[in-house]
């Protein structure tokens, strides 16, 4: 059985605050997206290259002390577009 909806009224001041807060949050979200997707992209690309170089030379742990080196053929040449989640 569905729960009954409790009717209530939202004060005009609260509605105005919510509207203003939504604008502020959208602006903040847009700034964070730009920072993560545009400003940080070159550094992220460099970090990817450093990681790929490291797993080609040092490898990575498969189990406890067992290491496996990655061959050049296994390294992706082009990866998908980054999706930043925060």
PDB file of N, CA, C and O in Angstrom:
ATOM      1  N   UNK A   1       0.835  -1.170   0.000  1.00  0.00           N
ATOM      2  CA  UNK A   1       0.000   0.000   0.000  1.00  0.00           C
ATOM      3  C   UNK A   1       0.886   1.242   0.000  1.00  0.00           C
ATOM      4  O   UNK A   1       1.858   1.309   0.752  1.00  0.00           O
ATOM      5  N   UNK A   2       0.562   2.208  -0.824  1.00  0.00           N
ATOM      6  CA  UNK A   2       1.360   3.425  -0.940  1.00  0.00           C
ATOM      7  C   UNK A   2       1.205   4.291   0.300  1.00  0.00           C
ATOM      8  O   UNK A   2       0.132   4.377   0.899  1.00  0.00           O
ATOM      9  N   UNK A   3       2.313   4.932   0.666  1.00  0.00           N
ATOM     10  CA  UNK A   3       2.262   5.830   1.813  1.00  0.00           C
ATOM     11  C   UNK A   3       1.537   7.113   1.402  1.00  0.00           C
ATOM     12  O   UNK A   3       1.730   7.601   0.288  1.00  0.00           O
ATOM     13  N   UNK A   4       0.721   7.653   2.274  1.00  0.00           N
ATOM     14  CA  UNK A   4       0.009   8.885   1.930  1.00  0.00           C
ATOM     15  C   UNK A   4       0.978  10.063   1.871  1.00  0.00           C
ATOM     16  O   UNK A   4       1.939  10.135   2.636  1.00  0.00           O
ATOM     17  N   UNK A   5       0.711  10.961   0.968  1.00  0.00           N
ATOM     18  CA  UNK A   5       1.528  12.149   0.805  1.00  0.00           C
ATOM     19  C   UNK A   5       1.069  13.205   1.800  1.00  0.00           C
ATOM     20  O   UNK A   5      -0.121  13.509   1.884  1.00  0.00           O
ATOM     21  N   UNK A   6       1.997  13.757   2.544  1.00  0.00           N
ATOM     22  CA  UNK A   6       1.669  14.791   3.517  1.00  0.00           C
ATOM     23  C   UNK A   6       1.705  16.136   2.812  1.00  0.00           C
ATOM     24  O   UNK A   6       2.750  16.548   2.309  1.00  0.00           O
ATOM     25  N   UNK A   7       0.588  16.811   2.775  1.00  0.00           N
ATOM     26  CA  UNK A   7       0.531  18.112   2.123  1.00  0.00           C
ATOM     27  C   UNK A   7       1.206  19.147   3.009  1.00  0.00           C
ATOM     28  O   UNK A   7       1.042  19.157   4.229  1.00  0.00           O
ATOM     29  N   UNK A   8       1.956  20.004   2.369  1.00  0.00           N
ATOM     30  CA  UNK A   8       2.630  21.070   3.107  1.00  0.00           C
ATOM     31  C   UNK A   8       2.844  22.247   2.170  1.00  0.00           C
ATOM     32  O   UNK A   8       2.740  22.115   0.951  1.00  0.00           O
ATOM     33  N   UNK A   9       3.134  23.360   2.736  1.00  0.00           N
ATOM     34  CA  UNK A   9       3.419  24.541   1.932  1.00  0.00           C
ATOM     35  C   UNK A   9       4.865  24.939   2.151  1.00  0.00           C
ATOM     36  O   UNK A   9       5.391  24.835   3.259  1.00  0.00           O
ATOM     37  N   UNK A  10       5.496  25.392   1.090  1.00  0.00           N
ATOM     38  CA  UNK A  10       6.879  25.840   1.161  1.00  0.00           C
ATOM     39  C   UNK A  10       6.861  27.362   1.139  1.00  0.00           C
ATOM     40  O   UNK A  10       6.303  27.969   0.225  1.00  0.00           O
ATOM     41  N   UNK A  11       7.474  27.976   2.150  1.00  0.00           N
ATOM     42  CA  UNK A  11       7.487  29.434   2.187  1.00  0.00           C
ATOM     43  C   UNK A  11       8.172  30.023   0.959  1.00  0.00           C
ATOM     44  O   UNK A  11       9.061  29.400   0.379  1.00  0.00           O
ATOM     45  N   UNK A  12       7.759  31.208   0.570  1.00  0.00           N
ATOM     46  CA  UNK A  12       8.333  31.880  -0.601  1.00  0.00           C
ATOM     47  C   UNK A  12       9.829  32.112  -0.434  1.00  0.00           C
ATOM     48  O   UNK A  12      10.582  32.027  -1.405  1.00  0.00           O
ATOM     49  N   UNK A  13      10.264  32.403   0.786  1.00  0.00           N
ATOM     50  CA  UNK A  13      11.700  32.626   1.038  1.00  0.00           C
ATOM     51  C   UNK A  13      12.497  31.355   0.776  1.00  0.00           C
ATOM     52  O   UNK A  13      13.610  31.403   0.252  1.00  0.00           O
ATOM     53  N   UNK A  14      11.917  30.228   1.143  1.00  0.00           N
ATOM     54  CA  UNK A  14      12.593  28.949   0.911  1.00  0.00           C
ATOM     55  C   UNK A  14      12.670  28.647  -0.579  1.00  0.00           C
ATOM     56  O   UNK A  14      13.706  28.196  -1.068  1.00  0.00           O
ATOM     57  N   UNK A  15      11.588  28.890  -1.301  1.00  0.00           N
ATOM     58  CA  UNK A  15      11.588  28.678  -2.748  1.00  0.00           C
ATOM     59  C   UNK A  15      12.637  29.557  -3.423  1.00  0.00           C
ATOM     60  O   UNK A  15      13.350  29.104  -4.318  1.00  0.00           O
ATOM     61  N   UNK A  16      12.730  30.807  -2.995  1.00  0.00           N
ATOM     62  CA  UNK A  16      13.720  31.731  -3.569  1.00  0.00           C
ATOM     63  C   UNK A  16      15.132  31.248  -3.272  1.00  0.00           C
ATOM     64  O   UNK A  16      16.007  31.290  -4.137  1.00  0.00           O
ATOM     65  N   UNK A  17      15.350  30.786  -2.038  1.00  0.00           N
ATOM     66  CA  UNK A  17      16.678  30.293  -1.664  1.00  0.00           C
ATOM     67  C   UNK A  17      17.043  29.066  -2.497  1.00  0.00           C
ATOM     68  O   UNK A  17      18.171  28.957  -2.977  1.00  0.00           O
ATOM     69  N   UNK A  18      16.098  28.147  -2.670  1.00  0.00           N
ATOM     70  CA  UNK A  18      16.354  26.946  -3.473  1.00  0.00           C
ATOM     71  C   UNK A  18      16.713  27.304  -4.917  1.00  0.00           C
ATOM     72  O   UNK A  18      17.629  26.724  -5.500  1.00  0.00           O
ATOM     73  N   UNK A  19      15.988  28.255  -5.478  1.00  0.00           N
ATOM     74  CA  UNK A  19      16.251  28.676  -6.852  1.00  0.00           C
ATOM     75  C   UNK A  19      17.651  29.281  -6.969  1.00  0.00           C
ATOM     76  O   UNK A  19      18.396  28.980  -7.902  1.00  0.00           O
ATOM     77  N   UNK A  20      17.994  30.145  -6.000  1.00  0.00           N
ATOM     78  CA  UNK A  20      19.323  30.781  -5.993  1.00  0.00           C
ATOM     79  C   UNK A  20      20.417  29.726  -5.788  1.00  0.00           C
ATOM     80  O   UNK A  20      21.457  29.772  -6.445  1.00  0.00           O
ATOM     81  N   UNK A  21      20.180  28.787  -4.885  1.00  0.00           N
ATOM     82  CA  UNK A  21      21.161  27.740  -4.598  1.00  0.00           C
ATOM     83  C   UNK A  21      21.383  26.845  -5.814  1.00  0.00           C
ATOM     84  O   UNK A  21      22.509  26.417  -6.071  1.00  0.00           O
ATOM     85  N   UNK A  22      20.319  26.559  -6.562  1.00  0.00           N
ATOM     86  CA  UNK A  22      20.457  25.750  -7.774  1.00  0.00           C
ATOM     87  C   UNK A  22      21.353  26.448  -8.790  1.00  0.00           C
ATOM     88  O   UNK A  22      22.175  25.800  -9.438  1.00  0.00           O
ATOM     89  N   UNK A  23      21.203  27.747  -8.934  1.00  0.00           N
ATOM     90  CA  UNK A  23      22.049  28.510  -9.855  1.00  0.00           C
ATOM     91  C   UNK A  23      23.508  28.459  -9.401  1.00  0.00           C
ATOM     92  O   UNK A  23      24.410  28.255 -10.214  1.00  0.00           O
ATOM     93  N   UNK A  24      23.732  28.645  -8.102  1.00  0.00           N
ATOM     94  CA  UNK A  24      25.092  28.617  -7.556  1.00  0.00           C
ATOM     95  C   UNK A  24      25.717  27.243  -7.777  1.00  0.00           C
ATOM     96  O   UNK A  24      26.873  27.150  -8.191  1.00  0.00           O
ATOM     97  N   UNK A  25      24.969  26.179  -7.507  1.00  0.00           N
ATOM     98  CA  UNK A  25      25.506  24.826  -7.651  1.00  0.00           C
ATOM     99  C   UNK A  25      25.803  24.479  -9.109  1.00  0.00           C
ATOM    100  O   UNK A  25      26.800  23.814  -9.389  1.00  0.00           O
ATOM    101  N   UNK A  26      24.959  24.916 -10.037  1.00  0.00           N
ATOM    102  CA  UNK A  26      25.222  24.674 -11.462  1.00  0.00           C
ATOM    103  C   UNK A  26      26.484  25.395 -11.909  1.00  0.00           C
ATOM    104  O   UNK A  26      27.273  24.855 -12.685  1.00  0.00           O
ATOM    105  N   UNK A  27      26.674  26.620 -11.417  1.00  0.00           N
ATOM    106  CA  UNK A  27      27.871  27.388 -11.751  1.00  0.00           C
ATOM    107  C   UNK A  27      29.116  26.694 -11.193  1.00  0.00           C
ATOM    108  O   UNK A  27      30.133  26.591 -11.879  1.00  0.00           O
ATOM    109  N   UNK A  28      29.032  26.226  -9.961  1.00  0.00           N
ATOM    110  CA  UNK A  28      30.139  25.514  -9.333  1.00  0.00           C
ATOM    111  C   UNK A  28      30.445  24.224 -10.086  1.00  0.00           C
ATOM    112  O   UNK A  28      31.610  23.907 -10.329  1.00  0.00           O
ATOM    113  N   UNK A  29      29.405  23.479 -10.455  1.00  0.00           N
ATOM    114  CA  UNK A  29      29.574  22.231 -11.185  1.00  0.00           C
ATOM    115  C   UNK A  29      30.265  22.479 -12.526  1.00  0.00           C
ATOM    116  O   UNK A  29      31.156  21.726 -12.920  1.00  0.00           O
ATOM    117  N   UNK A  30      29.855  23.524 -13.213  1.00  0.00           N
ATOM    118  CA  UNK A  30      30.462  23.865 -14.506  1.00  0.00           C
ATOM    119  C   UNK A  30      31.941  24.197 -14.338  1.00  0.00           C
ATOM    120  O   UNK A  30      32.764  23.793 -15.160  1.00  0.00           O
ATOM    121  N   UNK A  31      32.285  24.931 -13.280  1.00  0.00           N
ATOM    122  CA  UNK A  31      33.684  25.279 -13.019  1.00  0.00           C
ATOM    123  C   UNK A  31      34.516  24.035 -12.714  1.00  0.00           C
ATOM    124  O   UNK A  31      35.648  23.908 -13.182  1.00  0.00           O
ATOM    125  N   UNK A  32      33.954  23.123 -11.930  1.00  0.00           N
ATOM    126  CA  UNK A  32      34.671  21.885 -11.598  1.00  0.00           C
ATOM    127  C   UNK A  32      34.866  21.042 -12.848  1.00  0.00           C
ATOM    128  O   UNK A  32      35.941  20.477 -13.049  1.00  0.00           O
ATOM    129  N   UNK A  33      33.841  20.949 -13.692  1.00  0.00           N
ATOM    130  CA  UNK A  33      33.959  20.190 -14.941  1.00  0.00           C
ATOM    131  C   UNK A  33      35.070  20.759 -15.814  1.00  0.00           C
ATOM    132  O   UNK A  33      35.865  20.006 -16.376  1.00  0.00           O
ATOM    133  N   UNK A  34      35.129  22.083 -15.932  1.00  0.00           N
ATOM    134  CA  UNK A  34      36.166  22.723 -16.752  1.00  0.00           C
ATOM    135  C   UNK A  34      37.541  22.409 -16.178  1.00  0.00           C
ATOM    136  O   UNK A  34      38.464  22.064 -16.916  1.00  0.00           O
ATOM    137  N   UNK A  35      37.673  22.527 -14.873  1.00  0.00           N
ATOM    138  CA  UNK A  35      38.958  22.265 -14.240  1.00  0.00           C
ATOM    139  C   UNK A  35      39.409  20.827 -14.465  1.00  0.00           C
ATOM    140  O   UNK A  35      40.577  20.582 -14.766  1.00  0.00           O
ATOM    141  N   UNK A  36      38.483  19.870 -14.320  1.00  0.00           N
ATOM    142  CA  UNK A  36      38.847  18.464 -14.450  1.00  0.00           C
ATOM    143  C   UNK A  36      39.023  18.025 -15.905  1.00  0.00           C
ATOM    144  O   UNK A  36      39.915  17.232 -16.207  1.00  0.00           O
ATOM    145  N   UNK A  37      38.185  18.530 -16.803  1.00  0.00           N
ATOM    146  CA  UNK A  37      38.208  18.059 -18.182  1.00  0.00           C
ATOM    147  C   UNK A  37      39.096  18.878 -19.109  1.00  0.00           C
ATOM    148  O   UNK A  37      39.557  18.354 -20.123  1.00  0.00           O
ATOM    149  N   UNK A  38      39.347  20.129 -18.800  1.00  0.00           N
ATOM    150  CA  UNK A  38      40.137  20.978 -19.690  1.00  0.00           C
ATOM    151  C   UNK A  38      41.489  21.317 -19.071  1.00  0.00           C
ATOM    152  O   UNK A  38      42.536  21.047 -19.659  1.00  0.00           O
ATOM    153  N   UNK A  39      41.457  21.911 -17.882  1.00  0.00           N
ATOM    154  CA  UNK A  39      42.693  22.378 -17.259  1.00  0.00           C
ATOM    155  C   UNK A  39      43.615  21.238 -16.834  1.00  0.00           C
ATOM    156  O   UNK A  39      44.835  21.357 -16.942  1.00  0.00           O
ATOM    157  N   UNK A  40      43.044  20.137 -16.353  1.00  0.00           N
ATOM    158  CA  UNK A  40      43.842  19.029 -15.835  1.00  0.00           C
ATOM    159  C   UNK A  40      44.175  17.988 -16.909  1.00  0.00           C
ATOM    160  O   UNK A  40      44.979  17.088 -16.663  1.00  0.00           O
ATOM    161  N   UNK A  41      43.574  18.097 -18.082  1.00  0.00           N
ATOM    162  CA  UNK A  41      43.755  17.086 -19.137  1.00  0.00           C
ATOM    163  C   UNK A  41      45.213  16.857 -19.530  1.00  0.00           C
ATOM    164  O   UNK A  41      45.618  15.701 -19.652  1.00  0.00           O
ATOM    165  N   UNK A  42      46.035  17.915 -19.737  1.00  0.00           N
ATOM    166  CA  UNK A  42      47.433  17.656 -20.097  1.00  0.00           C
ATOM    167  C   UNK A  42      48.198  16.903 -19.004  1.00  0.00           C
ATOM    168  O   UNK A  42      48.997  16.015 -19.301  1.00  0.00           O
ATOM    169  N   UNK A  43      47.950  17.258 -17.750  1.00  0.00           N
ATOM    170  CA  UNK A  43      48.637  16.561 -16.662  1.00  0.00           C
ATOM    171  C   UNK A  43      48.172  15.108 -16.590  1.00  0.00           C
ATOM    172  O   UNK A  43      48.976  14.210 -16.337  1.00  0.00           O
ATOM    173  N   UNK A  44      46.879  14.875 -16.811  1.00  0.00           N
ATOM    174  CA  UNK A  44      46.339  13.515 -16.791  1.00  0.00           C
ATOM    175  C   UNK A  44      46.986  12.679 -17.896  1.00  0.00           C
ATOM    176  O   UNK A  44      47.330  11.519 -17.669  1.00  0.00           O
ATOM    177  N   UNK A  45      47.155  13.251 -19.079  1.00  0.00           N
ATOM    178  CA  UNK A  45      47.791  12.530 -20.183  1.00  0.00           C
ATOM    179  C   UNK A  45      49.223  12.143 -19.814  1.00  0.00           C
ATOM    180  O   UNK A  45      49.681  11.044 -20.126  1.00  0.00           O
ATOM    181  N   UNK A  46      49.921  13.062 -19.147  1.00  0.00           N
ATOM    182  CA  UNK A  46      51.295  12.773 -18.708  1.00  0.00           C
ATOM    183  C   UNK A  46      51.297  11.654 -17.667  1.00  0.00           C
ATOM    184  O   UNK A  46      52.165  10.782 -17.692  1.00  0.00           O
ATOM    185  N   UNK A  47      50.337  11.679 -16.761  1.00  0.00           N
ATOM    186  CA  UNK A  47      50.242  10.626 -15.745  1.00  0.00           C
ATOM    187  C   UNK A  47      49.974   9.267 -16.385  1.00  0.00           C
ATOM    188  O   UNK A  47      50.527   8.255 -15.955  1.00  0.00           O
ATOM    189  N   UNK A  48      49.123   9.244 -17.419  1.00  0.00           N
ATOM    190  CA  UNK A  48      48.880   7.993 -18.143  1.00  0.00           C
ATOM    191  C   UNK A  48      50.185   7.463 -18.742  1.00  0.00           C
ATOM    192  O   UNK A  48      50.502   6.282 -18.603  1.00  0.00           O
ATOM    193  N   UNK A  49      50.928   8.331 -19.397  1.00  0.00           N
ATOM    194  CA  UNK A  49      52.176   7.899 -20.035  1.00  0.00           C
ATOM    195  C   UNK A  49      53.176   7.384 -19.006  1.00  0.00           C
ATOM    196  O   UNK A  49      53.848   6.379 -19.241  1.00  0.00           O
ATOM    197  N   UNK A  50      53.278   8.069 -17.866  1.00  0.00           N
ATOM    198  CA  UNK A  50      54.178   7.611 -16.803  1.00  0.00           C
ATOM    199  C   UNK A  50      53.751   6.241 -16.290  1.00  0.00           C
ATOM    200  O   UNK A  50      54.590   5.377 -16.037  1.00  0.00           O
ATOM    201  N   UNK A  51      52.442   6.048 -16.138  1.00  0.00           N
ATOM    202  CA  UNK A  51      51.924   4.760 -15.674  1.00  0.00           C
ATOM    203  C   UNK A  51      52.243   3.658 -16.681  1.00  0.00           C
ATOM    204  O   UNK A  51      52.714   2.586 -16.300  1.00  0.00           O
ATOM    205  N   UNK A  52      51.990   3.916 -17.964  1.00  0.00           N
ATOM    206  CA  UNK A  52      52.263   2.914 -18.989  1.00  0.00           C
ATOM    207  C   UNK A  52      53.747   2.556 -19.029  1.00  0.00           C
ATOM    208  O   UNK A  52      54.102   1.388 -19.190  1.00  0.00           O
ATOM    209  N   UNK A  53      54.599   3.544 -18.884  1.00  0.00           N
ATOM    210  CA  UNK A  53      56.042   3.292 -18.879  1.00  0.00           C
ATOM    211  C   UNK A  53      56.427   2.444 -17.672  1.00  0.00           C
ATOM    212  O   UNK A  53      57.249   1.534 -17.780  1.00  0.00           O
ATOM    213  N   UNK A  54      55.839   2.744 -16.544  1.00  0.00           N
ATOM    214  CA  UNK A  54      56.149   2.015 -15.310  1.00  0.00           C
ATOM    215  C   UNK A  54      55.723   0.547 -15.417  1.00  0.00           C
ATOM    216  O   UNK A  54      56.478  -0.338 -15.014  1.00  0.00           O
ATOM    217  N   UNK A  55      54.533   0.273 -15.949  1.00  0.00           N
ATOM    218  CA  UNK A  55      54.111  -1.131 -16.014  1.00  0.00           C
ATOM    219  C   UNK A  55      54.833  -1.893 -17.124  1.00  0.00           C
ATOM    220  O   UNK A  55      54.873  -3.124 -17.108  1.00  0.00           O
ATOM    221  N   UNK A  56      55.408  -1.158 -18.097  1.00  0.00           N
ATOM    222  CA  UNK A  56      56.222  -1.843 -19.113  1.00  0.00           C
ATOM    223  C   UNK A  56      57.577  -2.222 -18.538  1.00  0.00           C
ATOM    224  O   UNK A  56      58.102  -3.291 -18.850  1.00  0.00           O
ATOM    225  N   UNK A  57      58.152  -1.360 -17.700  1.00  0.00           N
ATOM    226  CA  UNK A  57      59.495  -1.620 -17.190  1.00  0.00           C
ATOM    227  C   UNK A  57      59.479  -2.433 -15.893  1.00  0.00           C
ATOM    228  O   UNK A  57      60.209  -3.416 -15.771  1.00  0.00           O
ATOM    229  N   UNK A  58      58.658  -2.032 -14.934  1.00  0.00           N
ATOM    230  CA  UNK A  58      58.624  -2.715 -13.647  1.00  0.00           C
ATOM    231  C   UNK A  58      57.587  -3.818 -13.592  1.00  0.00           C
ATOM    232  O   UNK A  58      57.767  -4.802 -12.875  1.00  0.00           O
ATOM    233  N   UNK A  59      56.507  -3.667 -14.338  1.00  0.00           N
ATOM    234  CA  UNK A  59      55.415  -4.624 -14.265  1.00  0.00           C
ATOM    235  C   UNK A  59      54.504  -4.286 -13.100  1.00  0.00           C
ATOM    236  O   UNK A  59      54.597  -3.207 -12.516  1.00  0.00           O
ATOM    237  N   UNK A  60      53.629  -5.213 -12.770  1.00  0.00           N
ATOM    238  CA  UNK A  60      52.755  -5.013 -11.616  1.00  0.00           C
ATOM    239  C   UNK A  60      52.574  -6.340 -10.900  1.00  0.00           C
ATOM    240  O   UNK A  60      52.774  -7.406 -11.482  1.00  0.00           O
ATOM    241  N   UNK A  61      52.198  -6.263  -9.647  1.00  0.00           N
ATOM    242  CA  UNK A  61      52.051  -7.465  -8.851  1.00  0.00           C
ATOM    243  C   UNK A  61      50.775  -8.201  -9.243  1.00  0.00           C
ATOM    244  O   UNK A  61      49.681  -7.636  -9.236  1.00  0.00           O
ATOM    245  N   UNK A  62      50.943  -9.474  -9.583  1.00  0.00           N
ATOM    246  CA  UNK A  62      49.808 -10.325  -9.909  1.00  0.00           C
ATOM    247  C   UNK A  62      49.332 -11.015  -8.631  1.00  0.00           C
ATOM    248  O   UNK A  62      48.136 -11.074  -8.344  1.00  0.00           O
ATOM    249  N   UNK A  63      50.296 -11.533  -7.874  1.00  0.00           N
ATOM    250  CA  UNK A  63      49.973 -12.209  -6.624  1.00  0.00           C
ATOM    251  C   UNK A  63      51.174 -12.105  -5.702  1.00  0.00           C
ATOM    252  O   UNK A  63      52.258 -12.589  -6.025  1.00  0.00           O
ATOM    253  N   UNK A  64      50.978 -11.477  -4.560  1.00  0.00           N
ATOM    254  CA  UNK A  64      52.010 -11.302  -3.548  1.00  0.00           C
ATOM    255  C   UNK A  64      53.279 -10.715  -4.171  1.00  0.00           C
ATOM    256  O   UNK A  64      53.317  -9.516  -4.445  1.00  0.00           O
ATOM    257  N   UNK A  65      54.311 -11.519  -4.402  1.00  0.00           N
ATOM    258  CA  UNK A  65      55.542 -10.982  -4.985  1.00  0.00           C
ATOM    259  C   UNK A  65      55.694 -11.325  -6.465  1.00  0.00           C
ATOM    260  O   UNK A  65      56.694 -10.948  -7.075  1.00  0.00           O
ATOM    261  N   UNK A  66      54.738 -12.021  -7.053  1.00  0.00           N
ATOM    262  CA  UNK A  66      54.802 -12.365  -8.473  1.00  0.00           C
ATOM    263  C   UNK A  66      54.497 -11.127  -9.307  1.00  0.00           C
ATOM    264  O   UNK A  66      53.441 -10.510  -9.165  1.00  0.00           O
ATOM    265  N   UNK A  67      55.428 -10.779 -10.168  1.00  0.00           N
ATOM    266  CA  UNK A  67      55.240  -9.615 -11.043  1.00  0.00           C
ATOM    267  C   UNK A  67      55.047 -10.054 -12.481  1.00  0.00           C
ATOM    268  O   UNK A  67      55.578 -11.074 -12.919  1.00  0.00           O
ATOM    269  N   UNK A  68      54.279  -9.264 -13.199  1.00  0.00           N
ATOM    270  CA  UNK A  68      54.059  -9.513 -14.623  1.00  0.00           C
ATOM    271  C   UNK A  68      54.341  -8.221 -15.371  1.00  0.00           C
ATOM    272  O   UNK A  68      53.772  -7.174 -15.063  1.00  0.00           O
ATOM    273  N   UNK A  69      55.219  -8.306 -16.354  1.00  0.00           N
ATOM    274  CA  UNK A  69      55.498  -7.129 -17.170  1.00  0.00           C
ATOM    275  C   UNK A  69      54.518  -7.067 -18.328  1.00  0.00           C
ATOM    276  O   UNK A  69      54.099  -8.094 -18.862  1.00  0.00           O
ATOM    277  N   UNK A  70      54.166  -5.866 -18.700  1.00  0.00           N
ATOM    278  CA  UNK A  70      53.233  -5.636 -19.796  1.00  0.00           C
ATOM    279  C   UNK A  70      54.050  -5.371 -21.058  1.00  0.00           C
ATOM    280  O   UNK A  70      55.004  -4.593 -21.037  1.00  0.00           O
ATOM    281  N   UNK A  71      53.676  -6.013 -22.141  1.00  0.00           N
ATOM    282  CA  UNK A  71      54.382  -5.790 -23.397  1.00  0.00           C
ATOM    283  C   UNK A  71      53.850  -4.535 -24.081  1.00  0.00           C
ATOM    284  O   UNK A  71      52.769  -4.046 -23.755  1.00  0.00           O
ATOM    285  N   UNK A  72      54.613  -4.031 -25.016  1.00  0.00           N
ATOM    286  CA  UNK A  72      54.225  -2.823 -25.759  1.00  0.00           C
ATOM    287  C   UNK A  72      52.898  -3.022 -26.489  1.00  0.00           C
ATOM    288  O   UNK A  72      52.108  -2.086 -26.614  1.00  0.00           O
ATOM    289  N   UNK A  73      52.656  -4.241 -26.971  1.00  0.00           N
ATOM    290  CA  UNK A  73      51.418  -4.519 -27.696  1.00  0.00           C
ATOM    291  C   UNK A  73      50.181  -4.430 -26.801  1.00  0.00           C
ATOM    292  O   UNK A  73      49.079  -4.178 -27.288  1.00  0.00           O
ATOM    293  N   UNK A  74      50.362  -4.634 -25.506  1.00  0.00           N
ATOM    294  CA  UNK A  74      49.236  -4.598 -24.578  1.00  0.00           C
ATOM    295  C   UNK A  74      48.875  -3.180 -24.129  1.00  0.00           C
ATOM    296  O   UNK A  74      47.800  -2.954 -23.573  1.00  0.00           O
ATOM    297  N   UNK A  75      49.761  -2.249 -24.368  1.00  0.00           N
ATOM    298  CA  UNK A  75      49.515  -0.861 -23.974  1.00  0.00           C
ATOM    299  C   UNK A  75      48.548  -0.237 -24.975  1.00  0.00           C
ATOM    300  O   UNK A  75      48.784  -0.312 -26.181  1.00  0.00           O
ATOM    301  N   UNK A  76      47.466   0.375 -24.502  1.00  0.00           N
ATOM    302  CA  UNK A  76      46.513   0.995 -25.432  1.00  0.00           C
ATOM    303  C   UNK A  76      47.134   2.208 -26.130  1.00  0.00           C
ATOM    304  O   UNK A  76      47.824   3.013 -25.503  1.00  0.00           O
ATOM    305  N   UNK A  77      46.882   2.324 -27.419  1.00  0.00           N
ATOM    306  CA  UNK A  77      47.424   3.468 -28.152  1.00  0.00           C
ATOM    307  C   UNK A  77      46.480   4.651 -28.072  1.00  0.00           C
ATOM    308  O   UNK A  77      46.921   5.800 -28.059  1.00  0.00           O
ATOM    309  N   UNK A  78      45.215   4.388 -28.020  1.00  0.00           N
ATOM    310  CA  UNK A  78      44.249   5.459 -27.889  1.00  0.00           C
ATOM    311  C   UNK A  78      43.186   4.971 -26.932  1.00  0.00           C
ATOM    312  O   UNK A  78      42.572   3.925 -27.147  1.00  0.00           O
ATOM    313  N   UNK A  79      42.971   5.732 -25.874  1.00  0.00           N
ATOM    314  CA  UNK A  79      41.959   5.304 -24.926  1.00  0.00           C
ATOM    315  C   UNK A  79      40.714   6.170 -25.073  1.00  0.00           C
ATOM    316  O   UNK A  79      40.739   7.232 -25.693  1.00  0.00           O
ATOM    317  N   UNK A  80      39.655   5.697 -24.499  1.00  0.00           N
ATOM    318  CA  UNK A  80      38.383   6.403 -24.596  1.00  0.00           C
ATOM    319  C   UNK A  80      38.477   7.772 -23.942  1.00  0.00           C
ATOM    320  O   UNK A  80      39.426   8.061 -23.213  1.00  0.00           O
ATOM    321  N   UNK A  81      37.508   8.590 -24.202  1.00  0.00           N
ATOM    322  CA  UNK A  81      37.462   9.901 -23.573  1.00  0.00           C
ATOM    323  C   UNK A  81      37.324   9.722 -22.073  1.00  0.00           C
ATOM    324  O   UNK A  81      36.568   8.867 -21.611  1.00  0.00           O
ATOM    325  N   UNK A  82      38.042  10.516 -21.323  1.00  0.00           N
ATOM    326  CA  UNK A  82      38.007  10.402 -19.870  1.00  0.00           C
ATOM    327  C   UNK A  82      36.645  10.827 -19.321  1.00  0.00           C
ATOM    328  O   UNK A  82      36.031  11.785 -19.790  1.00  0.00           O
ATOM    329  N   UNK A  83      36.210  10.102 -18.342  1.00  0.00           N
ATOM    330  CA  UNK A  83      34.979  10.473 -17.641  1.00  0.00           C
ATOM    331  C   UNK A  83      35.359  10.667 -16.175  1.00  0.00           C
ATOM    332  O   UNK A  83      35.682   9.715 -15.464  1.00  0.00           O
ATOM    333  N   UNK A  84      35.311  11.916 -15.751  1.00  0.00           N
ATOM    334  CA  UNK A  84      35.715  12.253 -14.396  1.00  0.00           C
ATOM    335  C   UNK A  84      34.497  12.184 -13.489  1.00  0.00           C
ATOM    336  O   UNK A  84      33.466  12.797 -13.761  1.00  0.00           O
ATOM    337  N   UNK A  85      34.633  11.432 -12.413  1.00  0.00           N
ATOM    338  CA  UNK A  85      33.549  11.297 -11.443  1.00  0.00           C
ATOM    339  C   UNK A  85      34.064  11.784 -10.104  1.00  0.00           C
ATOM    340  O   UNK A  85      35.129  11.362  -9.653  1.00  0.00           O
ATOM    341  N   UNK A  86      33.319  12.667  -9.469  1.00  0.00           N
ATOM    342  CA  UNK A  86      33.743  13.148  -8.153  1.00  0.00           C
ATOM    343  C   UNK A  86      32.582  13.128  -7.208  1.00  0.00           C
ATOM    344  O   UNK A  86      32.728  13.497  -6.043  1.00  0.00           O
TER     345      UNK A  86
END
